[in-house]
Amino acid sequence: MSPTPRAAVALAVLAALALVIPVPLAALAVVALAGATVADALAVRGDPGASRRLGAVLARGVPTALRVETRTGQPGRARIRQPIPPDFEVEPAEADDRLEAVVTARRRGRHRIHDPAVRLTGPLGLGRWYHGGRGESEVVVYPDLPAARRLARAVRQGKLGEGRRIRGPLGLGTDFESVREYTPDDDVRRINWRATARLGRPMTNQYRVDQNRDVICLVDTGRLMAAPLGDRTRLDAALDAVAAVAAVADEVGDRCGVVAFDSETRREVRPRRGGASAVVTAVFDLESRPVDSDYELAFTAVARSKRSFVLLVTDLLEESAARPLLDAVPILARRHVVAVASVADPGMAELVGVAPSTAFAVYAAAVAHDVLDARALVSARLSRAGAEVVEAGPDAFSAACVATYLRAKYRARL
């Protein structure tokens, strides 16, 4: 409870009048004003019944509508404010009578949001009563799922690169189905010599076309993935790309899984049909940790899986630091189709693309050149080891990973 500016002005007027009117009369006026202020505040001490409309699930970086209303029914009596966590933005933060705003979450994970705070002004405009948001509710912030759905829709409509050509039987058709008698049109390489010797007549293996293949996303959550890239981190961009690849895998009928790792395996979802929801739910709240990543551990988790498309999302370093990755990729590439994806830092390109004007800018450009040259060397070695290297800026990274996956699928390399 508190007085309004109107009550403060009235009190100042009474104080001035006390110089020209009897003191008892001025004191009586002050008491009357105080009583009216208290009564005015008590008149609005009841619960204003604020109701908030905000989805329980948000997407990082995607604006979402927020609406808060009260049941006071009298214009100008309520001032509404929505408290938000530090990782959220709301515009506007407060308004009279009804709050219609836009909320943008900048960090993935689970967050607690307090109920709206309402300040009610009494009928006389003298007193106020504050109704604080004592309760709270949980809001879950996922990666950029709307962008992932747009990419999946583009694939369905044949508007994304190789997506329009992914129709009919896909894959190598290497799943064994049965043994039958050999016919002249059969490939001699499929003759089952053991069955032929046992039965005394040519027998051949029959395979069925396997349209559903496995997609495994390996997500690095080590210290380097905490590097900021504008309004997100490398890990944010990585999980946006994983969500997009999983959504597209659902769209084209593949099984999708994920392994998140740093110095240990943090989350794992085995490939499954319609696995996008399970993949996103498993990794949406991951944060990078200040430890080095163990690539051998991650590759061991998928080494014995059936032949799959493996997308490793990490940060490409200079050669000595990337040695564990360079040693592990050739082994994994013998069995799986491997793509190594890394987000390109727009700041690096800007440093080398603009003529330096100060001594500091010269040094910064030199360092940027060294970093980019080292990354190019690692990329070349990964390519020679049998992996496809994907590099794109934060805004184009998800689409680049999806395009790589679709190209591999179209080439029937899975």
C-alpha positions as CSV (number, residue, x, y, z in Angstrom):
1,M,0.0,0.0,0.0
2,S,1.3,3.5,-0.9
3,P,0.0,7.0,-1.7
4,T,-0.3,8.2,-5.3
5,P,1.4,11.4,-6.7
6,R,-2.1,13.0,-6.4
7,A,-2.1,12.4,-2.6
8,A,1.4,13.8,-2.4
9,V,0.4,16.9,-4.2
10,A,-2.7,17.3,-1.9
11,L,-0.4,17.0,1.1
12,A,1.9,19.7,-0.2
13,V,-1.0,22.0,-0.8
14,L,-2.2,21.5,2.8
15,A,1.3,22.2,4.1
16,A,1.3,25.5,2.2
17,L,-2.2,26.4,3.5
18,A,-1.0,25.7,7.1
19,L,0.8,29.1,6.9
20,V,-2.5,31.0,6.4
21,I,-5.1,28.9,8.2
22,P,-5.3,27.8,11.9
23,V,-3.0,24.9,12.7
24,P,-5.8,22.7,14.2
25,L,-7.8,23.0,11.0
26,A,-4.7,22.2,8.8
27,A,-4.0,19.2,11.0
28,L,-7.6,18.0,10.7
29,A,-7.2,18.3,6.9
30,V,-4.0,16.2,6.9
31,V,-5.7,13.5,9.0
32,A,-8.7,13.5,6.7
33,L,-6.4,13.2,3.6
34,A,-4.5,10.3,5.3
35,G,-7.7,8.5,6.1
36,A,-9.0,9.0,2.5
37,T,-5.7,7.7,1.1
38,V,-5.8,4.6,3.3
39,A,-9.5,3.9,2.5
40,D,-8.8,4.4,-1.2
41,A,-5.9,1.8,-1.0
42,L,-8.0,-0.6,1.0
43,A,-10.7,-0.4,-1.6
44,V,-8.4,-2.1,-4.1
45,R,-6.7,-4.6,-1.8
46,G,-8.6,-7.5,-3.4
47,D,-6.9,-9.9,-5.8
48,P,-7.1,-8.4,-9.3
49,G,-7.2,-11.9,-10.9
50,A,-4.4,-11.4,-13.4
51,S,-4.3,-14.0,-16.1
52,R,-1.3,-14.6,-18.4
53,R,-1.3,-16.2,-21.8
54,L,2.1,-17.5,-22.7
55,G,3.0,-20.8,-24.1
56,A,4.7,-23.3,-21.8
57,V,7.2,-24.2,-24.6
58,L,9.2,-21.5,-26.4
59,A,12.0,-21.6,-29.0
60,R,15.3,-19.8,-28.5
61,G,15.5,-16.5,-30.3
62,V,11.9,-16.8,-31.6
63,P,9.5,-13.9,-30.5
64,T,6.3,-15.2,-28.7
65,A,3.2,-13.2,-27.9
66,L,2.5,-12.5,-24.2
67,R,-0.9,-11.2,-22.9
68,V,-1.8,-10.3,-19.4
69,E,-5.3,-9.1,-18.3
70,T,-7.0,-8.4,-15.0
71,R,-10.7,-8.4,-14.1
72,T,-10.8,-4.9,-12.5
73,G,-13.0,-3.6,-15.3
74,Q,-12.2,0.1,-14.7
75,P,-9.8,1.9,-17.1
76,G,-6.6,3.4,-15.6
77,R,-6.9,1.5,-12.4
78,A,-4.3,-1.3,-13.1
79,R,-0.7,-1.1,-14.0
80,I,0.6,-4.5,-15.1
81,R,4.3,-5.6,-15.1
82,Q,5.7,-9.0,-16.1
83,P,8.9,-10.0,-14.3
84,I,11.2,-12.0,-16.5
85,P,14.4,-14.1,-16.0
86,P,17.7,-12.5,-17.0
87,D,17.9,-14.6,-20.2
88,F,14.5,-13.3,-21.5
89,E,13.5,-10.1,-23.2
90,V,10.0,-8.6,-23.1
91,E,8.8,-5.5,-25.0
92,P,7.0,-3.6,-23.5
93,A,7.7,-4.8,-19.9
94,E,4.6,-3.0,-18.5
95,A,1.3,-1.4,-19.5
96,D,-2.0,0.0,-18.2
97,D,-5.0,-2.3,-17.8
98,R,-3.8,-4.9,-20.3
99,L,-0.3,-6.0,-21.3
100,E,0.3,-7.2,-24.8
101,A,4.0,-7.8,-25.3
102,V,6.5,-9.9,-27.2
103,V,8.8,-12.3,-25.2
104,T,12.1,-13.6,-26.7
105,A,14.1,-16.3,-24.9
106,R,17.8,-16.1,-25.4
107,R,18.8,-19.2,-23.5
108,R,17.7,-22.8,-23.9
109,G,16.6,-24.9,-20.9
110,R,14.1,-24.8,-18.1
111,H,13.2,-21.4,-16.6
112,R,11.0,-20.1,-13.8
113,I,8.8,-17.1,-14.6
114,H,7.0,-15.3,-11.8
115,D,3.4,-14.4,-12.0
116,P,2.5,-10.8,-13.2
117,A,2.7,-7.9,-10.7
118,V,-0.2,-5.6,-10.6
119,R,-0.5,-2.1,-9.0
120,L,-4.1,-1.1,-8.4
121,T,-5.1,2.6,-7.9
122,G,-8.1,3.4,-5.8
123,P,-11.3,5.1,-7.0
124,L,-10.2,8.5,-5.6
125,G,-6.8,8.2,-7.1
126,L,-5.1,8.7,-3.7
127,G,-4.0,5.2,-2.7
128,R,-2.4,2.2,-4.3
129,W,-2.2,-1.4,-3.5
130,Y,0.6,-3.7,-4.9
131,H,-0.2,-7.2,-5.8
132,G,3.1,-9.0,-6.3
133,G,3.5,-12.1,-8.5
134,R,4.2,-14.6,-5.7
135,G,3.6,-17.7,-7.7
136,E,5.8,-18.9,-10.6
137,S,5.5,-21.4,-13.5
138,E,8.0,-23.3,-15.6
139,V,8.7,-22.4,-19.2
140,V,10.8,-24.7,-21.4
141,V,12.9,-23.2,-24.1
142,Y,13.9,-25.5,-27.0
143,P,16.2,-24.8,-29.9
144,D,14.8,-23.0,-32.9
145,L,12.1,-25.6,-33.8
146,P,10.2,-23.3,-36.1
147,A,13.2,-23.0,-38.4
148,A,13.6,-26.8,-38.2
149,R,10.0,-27.3,-39.3
150,R,10.4,-24.9,-42.1
151,L,13.4,-26.9,-43.4
152,A,11.4,-30.1,-43.1
153,R,8.5,-28.5,-45.0
154,A,10.8,-27.4,-47.7
155,V,12.1,-30.9,-48.1
156,R,8.5,-32.2,-48.3
157,Q,7.7,-29.7,-51.0
158,G,10.9,-30.4,-52.9
159,K,12.3,-26.9,-52.4
160,L,15.5,-27.7,-50.6
161,G,18.4,-28.9,-52.7
162,E,18.4,-32.6,-53.2
163,G,15.1,-33.0,-51.4
164,R,13.1,-33.0,-54.6
165,R,15.0,-36.1,-55.9
166,I,14.4,-38.2,-52.8
167,R,11.6,-40.3,-54.0
168,G,11.0,-44.0,-54.3
169,P,13.4,-46.6,-53.0
170,L,16.5,-45.2,-51.2
171,G,19.6,-46.8,-49.8
172,L,21.9,-49.5,-50.9
173,G,19.3,-52.3,-50.5
174,T,21.8,-54.4,-48.4
175,D,19.4,-55.8,-45.9
176,F,19.4,-59.6,-46.2
177,E,15.9,-61.1,-46.7
178,S,16.1,-64.7,-48.0
179,V,17.8,-67.3,-50.1
180,R,16.2,-68.4,-53.4
181,E,17.2,-70.2,-56.6
182,Y,19.5,-68.4,-59.0
183,T,18.0,-67.0,-62.2
184,P,20.0,-65.8,-65.3
185,D,19.1,-62.2,-64.5
186,D,20.6,-62.3,-61.0
187,D,24.0,-60.7,-60.1
188,V,26.6,-63.5,-59.8
189,R,28.1,-61.6,-56.9
190,R,25.1,-62.5,-54.8
191,I,25.4,-66.3,-55.2
192,N,25.3,-68.0,-51.9
193,W,28.1,-70.6,-52.4
194,R,27.4,-72.4,-49.2
195,A,23.7,-73.0,-50.0
196,T,24.7,-73.9,-53.6
197,A,27.1,-76.6,-52.4
198,R,24.6,-77.9,-49.8
199,L,21.6,-78.1,-52.2
200,G,23.4,-79.0,-55.4
201,R,21.9,-76.1,-57.5
202,P,22.7,-72.4,-57.8
203,M,21.2,-70.3,-55.0
204,T,21.4,-66.6,-54.6
205,N,20.9,-64.2,-51.7
206,Q,17.9,-61.9,-52.0
207,Y,18.0,-58.4,-50.5
208,R,15.3,-56.0,-49.8
209,V,15.6,-52.3,-50.4
210,D,15.9,-50.6,-47.0
211,Q,14.4,-47.1,-47.3
212,N,14.9,-46.3,-43.6
213,R,18.4,-45.6,-42.6
214,D,20.0,-44.5,-39.3
215,V,21.1,-40.9,-38.7
216,I,23.2,-40.3,-35.6
217,C,24.1,-36.8,-34.5
218,L,27.2,-36.4,-32.3
219,V,27.1,-33.1,-30.4
220,D,30.2,-31.7,-28.8
221,T,29.5,-30.0,-25.5
222,G,33.1,-29.3,-24.5
223,R,34.6,-25.9,-23.6
224,L,35.0,-24.6,-27.2
225,M,31.3,-24.8,-27.9
226,A,30.7,-22.0,-25.4
227,A,32.2,-19.4,-27.7
228,P,29.7,-16.7,-28.5
229,L,28.5,-16.0,-32.0
230,G,26.3,-12.9,-31.9
231,D,23.1,-13.7,-30.1
232,R,24.0,-17.4,-29.6
233,T,26.8,-19.8,-28.7
234,R,28.3,-22.5,-30.9
235,L,26.3,-25.0,-28.9
236,D,23.1,-23.1,-29.6
237,A,23.8,-23.2,-33.3
238,A,24.8,-26.9,-33.1
239,L,21.5,-27.9,-31.4
240,D,19.5,-25.8,-33.9
241,A,21.1,-27.9,-36.6
242,V,20.5,-31.2,-34.8
243,A,16.8,-30.3,-34.4
244,A,16.6,-29.5,-38.2
245,V,18.3,-32.7,-39.2
246,A,16.1,-34.8,-36.9
247,A,13.0,-33.1,-38.3
248,V,14.0,-33.8,-41.9
249,A,14.9,-37.4,-40.9
250,D,11.3,-37.8,-39.7
251,E,10.1,-36.3,-42.9
252,V,11.9,-38.7,-45.2
253,G,11.4,-41.8,-43.0
254,D,14.8,-42.3,-41.5
255,R,15.6,-43.3,-37.9
256,C,17.4,-40.6,-35.9
257,G,19.4,-40.6,-32.7
258,V,21.8,-38.4,-30.8
259,V,24.9,-38.7,-28.6
260,A,26.0,-35.6,-26.6
261,F,29.5,-35.7,-25.2
262,D,32.5,-33.9,-23.8
263,S,34.9,-35.7,-21.5
264,E,32.0,-38.2,-20.9
265,T,28.8,-39.2,-22.6
266,R,26.1,-36.8,-21.3
267,R,23.0,-37.8,-23.3
268,E,22.3,-40.6,-25.7
269,V,19.2,-41.6,-27.7
270,R,19.4,-44.6,-29.9
271,P,18.1,-44.1,-33.5
272,R,14.4,-44.6,-33.8
273,R,11.6,-44.0,-36.2
274,G,10.0,-40.6,-35.6
275,G,12.9,-39.8,-33.3
276,A,13.0,-36.0,-33.7
277,S,11.0,-35.3,-30.5
278,A,13.1,-37.7,-28.4
279,V,16.3,-36.1,-29.8
280,V,15.3,-32.5,-29.0
281,T,13.9,-33.4,-25.6
282,A,17.2,-35.2,-24.7
283,V,19.5,-32.3,-25.6
284,F,17.6,-29.0,-25.4
285,D,18.9,-28.0,-21.9
286,L,22.5,-29.0,-22.4
287,E,25.2,-26.4,-21.7
288,S,28.9,-26.6,-22.5
289,R,31.3,-27.5,-19.8
290,P,35.0,-26.3,-19.3
291,V,36.5,-29.6,-20.3
292,D,38.2,-31.0,-23.4
293,S,36.1,-33.3,-25.6
294,D,36.8,-37.0,-26.0
295,Y,36.1,-37.8,-29.7
296,E,37.2,-41.4,-29.3
297,L,34.6,-41.9,-26.6
298,A,31.9,-40.4,-28.8
299,F,32.9,-42.5,-31.8
300,T,32.9,-45.7,-29.7
301,A,29.2,-45.1,-29.0
302,V,28.4,-45.4,-32.7
303,A,31.2,-47.6,-34.0
304,R,29.2,-50.8,-33.8
305,S,25.9,-49.4,-35.0
306,K,24.6,-50.4,-38.4
307,R,25.8,-48.3,-41.4
308,S,24.6,-44.8,-40.7
309,F,25.0,-41.1,-41.6
310,V,27.0,-39.7,-38.7
311,L,26.9,-35.9,-38.2
312,L,29.5,-34.6,-35.8
313,V,28.9,-31.0,-34.7
314,T,32.0,-29.6,-33.2
315,D,34.6,-26.7,-33.5
316,L,37.4,-27.2,-35.9
317,L,40.8,-26.3,-34.3
318,E,44.4,-26.1,-35.4
319,E,46.0,-29.4,-36.3
320,S,47.6,-30.3,-33.0
321,A,44.5,-29.7,-30.9
322,A,42.4,-31.6,-33.4
323,R,44.7,-34.6,-33.4
324,P,42.2,-36.9,-31.6
325,L,39.5,-36.0,-34.1
326,L,41.8,-36.6,-37.1
327,D,42.9,-40.0,-35.7
328,A,39.3,-41.1,-35.0
329,V,37.6,-40.1,-38.2
330,P,39.3,-42.7,-40.6
331,I,38.2,-45.5,-38.4
332,L,34.6,-44.4,-38.2
333,A,34.5,-43.6,-42.0
334,R,35.2,-47.2,-42.8
335,R,31.7,-48.2,-41.7
336,H,29.7,-45.0,-41.7
337,V,29.1,-41.9,-43.8
338,V,30.7,-39.1,-41.7
339,A,30.2,-35.4,-41.9
340,V,32.0,-33.0,-39.6
341,A,30.1,-29.7,-39.2
342,S,31.5,-26.5,-37.6
343,V,29.9,-23.0,-37.4
344,A,32.0,-20.3,-39.2
345,D,32.6,-17.2,-37.1
346,P,31.4,-14.1,-39.0
347,G,33.7,-12.0,-37.0
348,M,36.7,-13.8,-38.4
349,A,35.6,-13.2,-42.0
350,E,35.0,-9.5,-41.1
351,L,38.5,-9.1,-39.7
352,V,40.2,-10.5,-42.8
353,G,37.9,-8.8,-45.2
354,V,38.3,-5.2,-44.1
355,A,41.5,-3.3,-44.5
356,P,42.9,-2.6,-41.0
357,S,43.1,1.0,-39.9
358,T,44.9,0.8,-36.6
359,A,47.8,-1.2,-35.2
360,F,45.4,-3.3,-33.1
361,A,43.4,-4.1,-36.2
362,V,46.5,-5.3,-38.0
363,Y,47.3,-7.7,-35.2
364,A,43.7,-8.9,-35.0
365,A,43.7,-9.5,-38.8
366,A,46.9,-11.5,-38.5
367,V,45.5,-13.7,-35.8
368,A,42.3,-14.2,-37.8
369,H,44.3,-15.3,-40.8
370,D,46.3,-17.8,-38.7
371,V,43.1,-19.2,-37.3
372,L,41.4,-19.6,-40.6
373,D,44.5,-21.2,-42.2
374,A,44.6,-23.7,-39.4
375,R,41.0,-24.5,-39.7
376,A,41.4,-24.9,-43.5
377,L,44.3,-27.3,-42.9
378,V,42.2,-29.4,-40.5
379,S,39.3,-29.4,-42.9
380,A,41.5,-30.7,-45.7
381,R,42.9,-33.5,-43.6
382,L,39.3,-34.5,-42.5
383,S,38.3,-34.6,-46.2
384,R,41.2,-36.9,-47.0
385,A,40.3,-39.1,-44.1
386,G,36.9,-39.7,-45.6
387,A,34.7,-37.1,-43.9
388,E,32.7,-34.4,-45.5
389,V,33.3,-31.0,-43.9
390,V,30.5,-28.6,-43.4
391,E,31.1,-24.9,-42.5
392,A,28.6,-22.1,-42.6
393,G,27.6,-19.0,-40.7
394,P,25.2,-19.2,-37.7
395,D,22.1,-18.3,-39.8
396,A,22.8,-20.8,-42.6
397,F,24.3,-23.6,-40.5
398,S,21.2,-25.7,-40.0
399,A,20.3,-25.6,-43.7
400,A,23.9,-26.6,-44.6
401,C,23.8,-29.6,-42.3
402,V,20.4,-30.7,-43.8
403,A,21.7,-30.3,-47.3
404,T,24.7,-32.4,-46.5
405,Y,22.5,-35.1,-45.1
406,L,20.2,-35.1,-48.1
407,R,23.1,-35.3,-50.5
408,A,24.5,-38.3,-48.8
409,K,21.0,-39.9,-48.9
410,Y,20.6,-39.1,-52.5
411,R,23.9,-40.6,-53.4
412,A,22.7,-43.8,-51.7
413,R,25.8,-43.8,-49.5
414,L,23.9,-44.7,-46.4
